[in-house]
Amino acid sequence: KQVGRDLLFTLTQVSNIPEFNKLWSEMNSSLEKLSNQYTNIGEVFSMGTNKIVIATAIPFDMENWILWTMRNVHHCSTNPYKRYQDLFNKRFFSTVESQNLRPFLIRYIIRAFYPDNEMIGSTLISRWATISWLIVQASSPTVVANCKLALIYDWLFYDKQYDCIMDIEPAILAIMHNLTKYSHVSITLVDFLVKTANLYFPLVKDQIISCCRFGLNDAFRVSVFRSLAPLHEVLRHHIELYKQFVELIGDTSNVYPQIPLNNVPIPKPVENVIATVNPVNNPVAPAPEVVVQRERNGTPKTLSPVNKEKPVEHINKIVVTSKINNAPKSALFDNKPVVDLTISDTEPTQTEDISFDDLKRRFMKYSLTFDYNVERIDIPSTICQINSSVAPDLERLYETAENCRSLIVKNKGKRDNKKSVKRGQKRLDTIDDSELSGGSDEENLQHLYEKMEKVVIAILNDDNFDDLGIAGKTAAVICEICYPFFDRKLFPEDPDEEKLKASLSSPVFVLFRNICSMSTQDNKRELLLLLLSEMQMRQPRVGYYLLYYLKVAYATDPDLSTYRSLCNSLEKPNLKNSLFKDLELLSNDDSKLMVYLLPGLYTAFSTEMVGSPKFAHLIISSLDAAEINELGLQIQKKNLVMFDSNSVVEILKDSLDWGTIEQYFLWELLLAHNISSKHFYGLIPYLDFKKHPEAILRFSNFLRQEKPNYELIKLLLNREVERGDQFTSTLLHFWSSESNSTTSKFVSILHTIISASLGNNMKDKKKNRHSQ
């Protein structure tokens, strides 16, 4: 009952497999033989699916990412959501096989994620827009058809007594909201709906048509849409499709009001409608593309299979483009799907050239807004509120920063007026790396560092700076001025000593230098730590920037005592939590920089990090194969110790729930430590043959390299074994094979264990006799 109609949806995805096709045929012809609860397949179609079951069809990481996206990504001009989509696409749909997950992800969005009223009323990206993007990005006609089926599936079998209107809302809104700018998307969805309702399962065709009508009526009743008039106006350009749609939904003249269309832009007609339908009554072979072409007078014209060489005016093909910056603002951020669509007869020859690291960093840049609430301020008005001798120096620092930016604007031309804020202040967050080097900019930057030095001196000379109000406002001003320096990439490509020192070009490093140069006994040092802790609250990158500075400029401080002092000066001091948050942010910003810092961090914070499953999972889940290899080499050189013998079992137990590639990377790093094999034996009782296939495979291969010993064999024999569990038997068989040099030793150990067991049994029997 919990699987419901999605069982049938899943069967259509695998219907080309003979075994599943046989099962499908039996369900169609004689369902009562398979189940004593149902007499026909229509009863199964009428049952909704539990969201817990739906979630099992997609990877756990994908579920987490899509939930985060739906709850945090805003569809507005200030948030380029396209970057989130590109990163999501690269992570989860980079292979041909992974495209088959798109329909199941759509089913998850529809059935398992219901936004509340606050989310619906906000600018958060909507479900229908996300699903539209997933459909348009699909690369295979079969996957496109399955995605459309996933979208309308609940609509086909809607029953208001058991189903929720939220299950059909995305399909209706995807049709209605795409009418204005992407009418071809709406038309293909309507065409697919009409054909599917009539062809998907002929035995329950009347039931499907009734469900479609009831669903549309209920959606109108709860104000999912206001009127069908815009849809009718578009469909009237496609007479045959319009007739089929009206026949499907019935007479609506007395049901839905006809809103005047004076202000509703009607798009130009699309000459062709291309849709694919995979009928359920013949699931073995996917149906070919159905191409419906209309003459100007609306008379249908029968076509042979699609000819790819026809001119573009006869066959329009949807092409997804990734460039959004060239389009005008009004075209980018109006109410529309979350993808940029054009009509073209050829595939794009070039895509936007952007490295994965840059894309990942930009992703984190925007997610930072939601995770850490980086608050932007108006600098002049904030300086006016600072009742301290530091204020004049802050004002001069701001003027110098503005001069630096003014030179950049002069050289590069006009900036977007939307970058300005009240009082005509210009944002400083448009400065990038290329603009901060060379020529007069270097001189301006040098002046900026000098002004920052004077701000530090003023702070140290101010007797009232320990006031939290003054320190907080000063930190806010400095964070705002230094925002572009925090927002650019810190770690250089192909780093060497010269490049590393050159990377310390942010004025914020002036603060670090002064703190590090002061004695820990100097009371004035606490003022700078107070300032730094206030900055950390407003700009979370301060933490790992300090770690980077200590690594590059202060190699004489292997204990990273300055960072410890910063963590202790926070409102809620907790070294381990602070370190984890900084590494979590760094892992999303720049994984290469994290690899560079890790040896020193594990040395300085061995108590907090060595053997910690939490830190290990964060690191391993953030790195690619090349970066894991770099860590492995550092471990072999004895420059890095991530695990010790006492933590092996705890780490491996925690990793049993990790992803496959993460477990593989963990084993590689563990084996690089050259830890004695006996410290791994404690994992044996926790292994489940069905639930932990990755660990079973890696551990069995590891144990095969070991010589059998009494402790190991006893643990294997005492392990609880279920039907089908071959872990223990495979290892025992390997050690007992004639070709194995350890066979005699294995037999001897086995003889000892059996003899000891028999001896114990005899003793127990004698005791029982004496007691009687």
N, C-alpha and C positions, 0 to 999 in steps of 0.2 A: 504493500500500500504506500510505503514511503517513496518508492521509486517512481510510481505513477507513469504518466505519459512520456516522461523523458527516457524511460527504458526503450520505448518504441522509437523515439528520436535517435537514440544511440544505435539501435539496430540498423537504422537506415544508413548510418555512417559506415558500417562494416558489412553491409549486405552483399558486397562482392566476394566475401569469404564463403566458400561452399557450406561449411558447418552452420554459420549464422543464417545463410539463406534457407537452409533446411528447417532451422528453428522458426524462421519467419513464416515459411509456408505452413508449418504445423499450427502456428498461432492463428493464421488466417482461416484455415480450414476446420480445425478441431481444437479450439482453445480449451474446451471442457475436459479434454484428455490431459492437459498440462496443469490445469488448476480446477479445483472443485468449488471455487468461489465465483468464477466468471464463466459466462456462457458464450460471449462474443467479444471481439477485440474493441468494439465501441465503448464498452464499460471501462477498459483500461485507458482509452483516450480521454475519458471524462475525469480522470483522477489527476490532480496536481502533484507535483514532486516536491518533497521536502528539501529545503535549501541546504541541509547538511549533506544530502546525497549529491546534489548538484555540485557542491564545492569539491567533491572527490574527483571530478573530471578534469580539473586544472591543477597545475603545480601550486604548492603552498606559496612560493615566492611571488608568482603571478597574482595570486589572490591578495597578498599583502600590498603589492604595488598598485593594483587597480583600486583597492579600497582607499589607499592613501591619496591617489590621484583624484578620485571622486569627491573626497572630503576636503581637499586642500587646494586643488588647482582651480584658479579663477579664469573664466572665459571673458577677458576684458583687455583693453588696450595696454594696460600697465603690466600685463603678465603674459609673455609670449608662450602660451600653452603648447605651441607647435614643438618646442624643444623637449617638453615632457613626452610628447607622443613619439618623437624620433628616438629618444632614449629607450622608451618602452618597446618600440618596434625592434630596435637593435638587440635588446636583451632577450626578448621572448619569441620573435618571429623572424630570426635571421636565417633559418634553414627552411627548405621546402617541406620537410616533415612537420615542422612546428606550425605551419599554416593551418593544419587540421584542428588546432586548438582554438581557432577564432570562433567557430560556432558555439563551442562549449563555454568560452568566456562570455559570449553574448547571453547565453542561457543563465550564466551566473549573475551577470549584471541585472538581468530582468527579474529573476526569481529570488536572489539572495540579498540584493541591496535596494532598500526602500528609503529614499531621502525623506527627511522630515520637512515640515512646512517652512522652517527657517532656511534650510538648504535650498529648497525649491525657489524661495523668494530672493535668494542671494545671486551673486554672479558666478557661483561655482559651476563648473562644467556639468552639463546635464547628461542624463543617461542616453537620451536619443542622439545627442551630438557625438558622444563617445562611440555608440554603436554604428552610427553613420560612417565615422572614420574607420572603424574596424572592417566594415563591409567594403568600402571603396579601396582600402589598402590591400585587400585580398588579391593574390596574384593568379589564382586558378579559377576557371569558371565553375568547377564543381564546388570549391570552397565558397565562392560567392553565393551559389545557390543554397548551400547548407547554412550560410550566415543569414540569408533572407528567411529561410525556413525557421531558423532559431528565433528570429525576431517576431514572426507572426504566429509561432506555434501555439501559444496560449490563446491567441485570438480565435484560431480555428476551432477550439474546443472550449470556449468560454462558457462558464455557468456561474451566474452571479451568486448562486447559493453557496458555492464552494470556492470560487476563484476571486481574486482581488483585482480591482480595476487597475492597480499599479502594474499588473502583469501585461496588460495590453496598452498601457499609456505610451511606452517608448515607440511602438510601431505606429500608432496614430500620429504622435508628434513628429516622428521622422518623416512621415508623408506630408503633414501640414506645414512644418517649418522649412522644409526644403523647396517649397513651391516658388518662392520669390526669386532666389538666386540660383538654385540648382534644380530646376524643374525636371531635368532628365532623371535625377535620383528618385524623385517622388513618382514619376511615371513608371519607372522600372519596378518600384515597390508595389504600386497598384496593379500593374500587369502581372507580377508574380503572385500577388494575393488572389486575383481573379482566377488565374489558371490553376493555382494550387487548390483553391476551394472546390474547383470542379474536377480536378484530375488526381489529387493526392490520394484519396481513398474513396473510390466510387461507392462502396457499400454503405458509407455513412455520409454521402454527399449532402442529403437534405439536412442532416444534423449539423454539419459544418456551416452550411449557409445560414441556418437559424442562429448558430452561435456567433457568426460574424455580425449579424444584424443586432442581436441582443447586446453584444459588446460595444458596438458603435452607439446604440441608444444610451447605455449606461454611462459611457464616456462623455456624451453630450450632457447628460443629466447632472453629472458632477463637475461640469465646466472644464473638462480636459481640452475641448475646443469650442469655439463660439458658433461656427457656421461651416457648412461644407461648400458654400458659394465659391470661394477661391479655387477649391479643387475641381468643382464642376466647370469653371471657366477655363481652366487649363486642359481638362480632359475633352472639352468640346472640340479641340483641335485634332483629336484622335477619335474619330466617330465610333469605330468598332469597339475600341477599348472603353469608351464612354458608355456604350450600350451594355457591355458586359458588366461594368461596374454598377450601373443602375439596376441591372437585373439581379446582381448579387445582394445589394443593400435594400432593394425594394423602393417603393414610393416614399420619398422623404419630404415632400412639399409641406406636409402638415406637421412634421416633426421638428425639422431644423429651420430656424429663421433665415431668410435670405438677406444678409447684410449688404447694403449698397457697396459697390466696388469702386466708387470714384477715387478713393485713396489707396486702392490695392493695385500695385503694379502687376500687370499680366505679362509673363515672359513670352518670348517668341516660341512658336510651336517647335517641338522636336520631331523630325520627320520619322524617326524609327524608334521602336521600342525593342530592346534586346533583353530577354529574360530566360532563365533556365529553371526547369521544373524537374524534379526527380520523383516520379510517381511511386507511391508506396506499393501499388499492386504489381510492380515489376522492379524490385530493388536491385536486381543483379547487375543490370547495365544502366548507367546514368543516362537520362534522356538527353538527346542532342540539343544544341541551342535552338530555341524557337524564335525565328525572326519574322516579325510582322511589319510589312512595309505598306504604306498607304499612298494612294494617288492623291492629287490635289482635291478631287471631288469626293474623297473619302471611301472609294471603292477598294475593298481588299484586293491585294495582288499576291498570288501564290509564287513563292520563290523556291529555287533549288537551294542546297546547302550553301552557307555563307561563302562568298567569294572575297577573299582578303584583298584582291587587287582592285576592287571597285573604288570609284572616286569617293572622296570624303563626304560629299553631299548625300551619298546613299547610305553609308555606314558610319555612324559616329561612335567613337571609342572613348571611354572615360580614361583619362590619364592623370595620375597623382603627381603633383609637383611639390618639391620641398622648399622652394624659394618663396618667401612671403614678404621680404623687405622691399621688393620693387613695386608692390601694389600700393595704391593710396590707402591711407588710414581708414577711410570710411568703408572701403571694401574689405578690409581685414577683420574688423572687430564689430561688425553689425551682427544682428541675430542670424546666425548661419551655422552650418556644421563646422567641426573643428579641423577640417582639412581644406586645403586650397585646391580647387578643381578647375581644370580647363578641358575643352573639347579639342581633340587632336587626332589625326589619323596615324601618327607615328609615336613610338616610344621616345621619351626625352633622351638625348645623347649625353647630357651632362647633368650632374647633380651638384648640390652645394658641397664644396670641398671643406670639410670640417673634421678635425681629428676627434677620436672618441674621448680623449682626455679633456679637450676643450668643451665638448658637448656635455660630458659628465660634470665638469666644473660649473657650466652655465646652469645645468639642472639644479645643482646644490645652491647656486646663487639665489634662485627663486624660491626653492623650498626653505631657505633660511628665513624668508619672510614669515613663514607659517610656524616653523619650529622654534625660532628664537626671538621673533618679534623685534627686529632691528629697527628702532624708531628713528626717523629722520626729523631734524629740527631746523628752525630758522636761527642761524648763527647770530646775527646782529642783536635780535631781541633777547636771546639767551645771555649774551655777554653783558647786556644792560642790567640783567638781574643778578649778576655776580658782584656782591658787595665785598670786594677784596682787591688788594694791590696787584693781583694776578691779571685782572681784567684788561688793563692797557696793553700788556704783552700779548694777551690772547687776541686782542683787536688787531695788533700789528701782524701777528701770525696769520690771521684771516685775510688781511689786506695783501700780504705777500702771496698767499695761496691764490687769491683772486687774480693778482697780476700774472701769475704763472698760467692760470687758466685763460686769461684774456689774450695772452700771446698765442695760445693754442687755437682759440676761436678765430683770431685774426688770420692765422696761417691756414686754417681749414675751412673758413667760411661760416655760414649761418648754422646755428644749432636749432633744434626743435624748441619752439616757444613753450611747449608743455614742460620742458625741463626746469623752467623758472618757478619760483614760489613767491610768497608774499614779500612785499617791499622790494620787488625787483631782484631779489637775490638769485644768483645762478647756481645751479647744482654743480658740485665738483665731481659727480660720479661718472662723467663722460670721459675722463682722462684714461688712456690706456698706456701700455708699455712703450709703444712706439712714440708716443707723444712726450714721454718723460725722459728722453735721452737726446743728446746732441745739441750743438749750437747754444743759443741763448737760454734754452730751457734748463740746461745744466747749471747755468749761473743762477737762475731763479730758484732752482731746487736747493742750491747751496745756501741761498738767502733763507729758504724755508727751514733748513736744518739749523741755521744760526738763530732764527727766531724761536724755534722750538727749544733750543738750548737756553735762551733767555727766559722762556716760560718756566722751564725746570728750575732755574736759579731763583725766579720770583716765588715759586712754590716753596722752595726750601727756606726762603727768607720771610715768608708770611707766617706769623704766629697764629693766625686764625684759620689756617687751611685744614685743620683737623675737623672743621665743621662739615658734616655730611652734606648739607645743602650746597655749600661752595664747592666741595670736591666733586659732587655729582654733576653739577652744571658744567664745571671745568672739563670733566671727563666727556660729557655729551658734546661739547664744542670740539674737543680734540678728535673724538671719534668721527664727527661729521667732516672735519677738515681732512682727516686721513682716510676717509671712506674709499677713495679710488685706489689708495695704496693697499688696503686690505682686500680689494676686489680683484686685483690682478694676480697673475700666476707668480708664485714666489720662487719655486725651485727651478733653476735653469736647466736647459737641455744640455746634455753631455757635460755635466758639471766638472769643473776643475777648481783649484784653489782661487784663481783670479775671478772666475765667474761667481763663485760662492760669496766672496767678499763684496763683489759688485752688486749682488742681489740684496744686500742690506742697505737699500737706498731709501727706505721709508722713514719719514720723520719719527715714527713711533719707536724706531730702534735707538733714537737719541735717549728716550726714556729708559730703555733696557740698559744701555751703556752706563748711564748714571747710577742706576740701582746696583748693577754688578760691581761697579768700581767703589761703592761705599762699604764701609765696614758694617758687619752685622750688629755691632755694638752702638752704631750711630743712630740716635733717636730720630734724626731727620729722614733716615731711610724709610721709616714707617709712613711718612707723608706720601712718598712716591708709591709705596705699596698700596696705600689707601686709594690713590688716584688710579693705579693699575687695576685694582679690584673693582672700582666703579666703572672703568672702561670695559672690563670683562663682562659686566652685567649688560652693557649696551652693544658690545661688539665681541661675540664669542670667539672670533679668530685670534684674539689677543693671546690665549693660552698656548696654542701650538706655534704662534709666531715667536713667543718667548723661548720655547723649546728649540726652535730652529736657530735662533740667535745664539743661545748657549752652546749649541753644537758647533756652529761655524766660528764664532768669535771668542768663546770662552771654553776651550778644551781643557783648561786647568781646573774646571769645576765638574768632575765626573759624577758627583752626587746630585748635580742640578739643584743646589740648595736654594737658589733664587726662585725657581719654580715652586719648590716646597713652601717657601715663605709666602708666595702669592696665594697658594691654595689655603694656607693657614689664615690669611687675612680676609678671606671671603666671609660672607654672612653666615653660611653654613659650611664650615671647613670640613672637607672630607677628601683626602688626597686621592684615594682610589676612584671615587666617583668623578672627581674633576678630571683626572687623567683619562678615564674612559670617555667622557664627553668630548674632550679635546681630540682624542684619537678617532672618535666616531665622526666628528666634523671633518677632520683631516682625511679620513678614508674616502669621503665623498668629494672633497676638494681636490686632492692630489695624492694618489696612491703611491706614486714614485717617491714623493717626499716622505711618506710614512715609512717606506722601506729603508730610506736613508737614515731615518731617526731611530728605528726600532732597536738596533744593537745597543746604542747608548741608553735607551729607555729601559730595556730589560736588565741592563747592568745596574742602573741607578735605582730602579724600582723593582728589584727582584722579588721582594716580599709581596708586593701587590700584583705583579704580573706573571711571574714564572709559575706555570702549572694552572693558571686561571682559565677555565673553560670559556668564561665570558669574553676575555680579551682574545683568546685563541680564535673563537668563532668570528668575532668582529674583524680580525686581521685576515683570516683565511677567506672569508666571504667577500672581502673587498679587493683581493688581488687576482691578477691573471697568472697564467702558467709561467711566464717569464719572470714575474716578480716573486712568485713562490720559489722558482729555481734560484734566484738571487739570495733569498733567505736561506735556502738549503746550503748554498755555498758558504755563506757566512757562518752557519752552524758547523759545517765541517772544518772551517778554519779556526774554530773555537772563539770566534768573535761574538757569537750570539748563543744564548741558552734560553730556549722558550719553555722546555719541559724538564722535569727531573724524575727520578725513578719513583718517587712517592706520589706523583700526580698522574701517572700514566693511566691507571684504571679509571679515575674520576673523569679525565678528559675523554677517554674512549666511550665511557657510559653516556656522557653528555652528547657525544657526536653521533650516537645511534639515530637521533632524530634530524640530523643535518641532511643537506642535499648530497647527491651522489658525488659530484665533483669536489665538494667541500670535504667529504670524508676521504676522498682519494688524496687531496692535498695534505690533509692532516697526517695520514699515514706516511707520506713522503717526508714530512718534517720530523715526525717522531723517529723514523728509522735513521734519519741523518744524525740523530743524537747518539746513536750507538749505545742505547740503553739495554741492559741485560734482558734476555727474553723472559726470564722468570717473573719479571715485574709486569708482564702482559697477561699472565695466567689468570689473574683475578677477574678478567673480562668474561671468561668462559661461561660462568653460570648465568650471565645476563643476556646471552645471545639467543635470539629467536630466529629459527631458520626462515620463516616466512616474512617476518617484519624487518629483518636486518640483513638483506642480501649483500649489500656492499661490504659490511663488516665481516660477514661470514667468508666472502671470497678473499678479501685481503688477509684476514687472520689465518685462514687455512693455508694460503700460499706462504705466509710467514712461518707457520709452524712446520711446514714441510721441509724447510731449510734447517730445522732444529733436530738434534738427536733426541730420541724418546727418552724420557726419564720417569721415575716413579711418580713424582708429584703431578706431572702433566697428564699421564695416562689415567691416574686415579681421578683427576678432575673431569676428564672426558667421560669416563665410565659412570661417574656419579651425576652427570648432567641429565636433566629431564629431557626426554626425547618424545616428540609427537610424530604422528604418522607423516611420512614423507621427508622427515628430517634426516639428511645424509651427511651432516657435518662430521659427527663422531665416526661413523662407519667408514667414511672416505679416508680420514686420517689413519685409522687403524689398518685399513686395507693397504694403504701406501707403505706403512712401516713394516707390514708383514709380507710384502711381495718379495719373491726370491731374488730379484735384481737389486734389491736395496741392501747396502752394506751394513745397515743397522738392524737387520732382521733378527739375528741371534740375540742382540741386546733387548730388543722389543719382546721376544718370546720369553726371555728370562724374567723381565719385569712383570709381564702378564702372569707368568707362573707364580711369581712371588705374591701378587695381589690375590690370585685365585686361592692359593694355599692359605694365605692369611684369612681370607673370607671363610674357607671351609673350616679352618681351625677355630675360628670364633663361633661358628655354628655348632661345632661339636661341644665346645665348652658350655654354650647356652643349653644344649640338650642335657648335659650331665647335671647342671645346676637345677634344671627342672625336675630331673629324676630324684635328686636328693631332697628337694623341697616337698616332693610327693610322699 
